Amino acid sequence: MTLQRPGLKKGLRILLWVLTDALLVNGALFMAQVLRYSDNISYQFFYNSFRLAPVMTALFLFVFWACGLYRTMWQYASARDLVRLSVSTLAATVLTYAFSLAANAFVRPHNLFLLHRLVYLLLWILSTCLVACSRLLYRTISTRARMARTWHANARRVMVIGAGWAGANVVHEMQRGSYGHCVPVLVVDDDAARNGTRISGVPVLRGTGNILKLASDFQVDDIIIAIATPWGDLKTLIEKCMATGCRVRRVHPPQEIRPGPGQRHQVRDININDLLGRPEEQLDMSCAGDFFRGKTVLITGGGGSIGSELCRRLLPLSPERVVLLDISENYMYDLFNDLCRSYGDPHGETLRSRLILCVGSVQDTERLEEVFGRYQPQVVCMPPRTSTSL
C-alpha cells in the first residue's frame, strides 16, 4: 500500500487556491469594467485591462501569500481572517494602481496600462467579495462534510442550553470536532428574541422548562449547560437536566476560570457544588469508611454525573474495588483518565486494580449475571435515572 506524503496534499491544496484566486481576481477586474462603463464600454479600456491583468494577478497572489492567506485553515476561519483578507485585497489593489501609474508614465502619450480610478475601487470591493465567498463556501462544505462523517460514526446527540457567547462557542467547537463524536442538535434558551434562530445551522428553541420533552423529541444523549452563571443560580435547571437521564455537563462558571489558552470554553461534569449553590460542607466520613472499607462496590450508570461523583467519593474510603457499569465506554474512560490525574497515576497502574470498568446495560439480564458472578459485589449503588420517553 502506497502512503501519500502529507506535503503533497498540502501543496495541491495551495495550488488549487492559487488558481482559484487568479480566476476570481481577473473576474473581478472584468466585472469592474462592466459596472463602470455599463453600455458605453470602450474597447480601449478592455485592451488596457488585458495588458494589466498578468501583473495584477501576480501582485494579488504575492500579497495573498505574504499575508498568510494560503496558510490559513479556512474551515476554521473567523471574522479576523476575513478582515485580513480585506486588507490584503486593498494592498494588492493599491500596488496594482501604483504599477499602472508608473508603467503608463513610460508610454505616454498613449494610454496602455492606466484604467479609470473608479475601476480600481470596484476591483477592490469585488475581489474582496469573490475571494471571501470562495472561503466561506469552502468552510460551509467542509463543516457539512465533517458533520456528515460524525453522524455516520454514531455520534452522541447533544443539547446545548444557552444561546449566548458560551453556547455559540460550544456549538462551533463541537462542529470542529473538539468534543469527539458529538453533534449539536438543539440549542435551548429562554430569550424570546432568539427563538427560531440558528447557530451554525443548529436550531434555537425557547423553553428551559420543557427540557424533558425536548430531550425526548430530539433523542438527546448529552446536555451541556453553557450559561456563565455563578454557583446556585442553575440548581433548578440542573435538576431538570439530570431528570432526563442524559449525561449533564456545564461550561466552567466565571469563578472557576483560570488564565490559560482554551480554559474559557472547557466543560466539566456536574458536581455537588452546582446542586448545593454553595461550597460543600465536609462531613465526618468515618462511619461510611467503616462500612465500605474492604468491600466490592458496584455502581450502575458509573459514567454519568451522579455515578462518577459516587466513584470519586468511594475510592478514598478504601473499598477493595469499585466496579463501574455503564452503557457508554467513552464516559467511563474519561472518568478513569480524570481519576488517574487526580491520584498522580498517569498510566493507571495502581488504579486499574481498584477500579473495574464494565460496559453493559442494567436491562441486559445476562450481562448483569456475568458481572455479579465475576466480581460478587457486596454493595450496589444505583443512581436514579428517569427515562426520556414521555
Order of alpha helices (4+ residues) and beta strands (2+ residues): alpha-alpha-alpha-alpha-beta-alpha-beta-beta-beta-alpha-beta-alpha-beta-beta-alpha-alpha-beta-alpha-beta-alpha-beta-alpha-beta
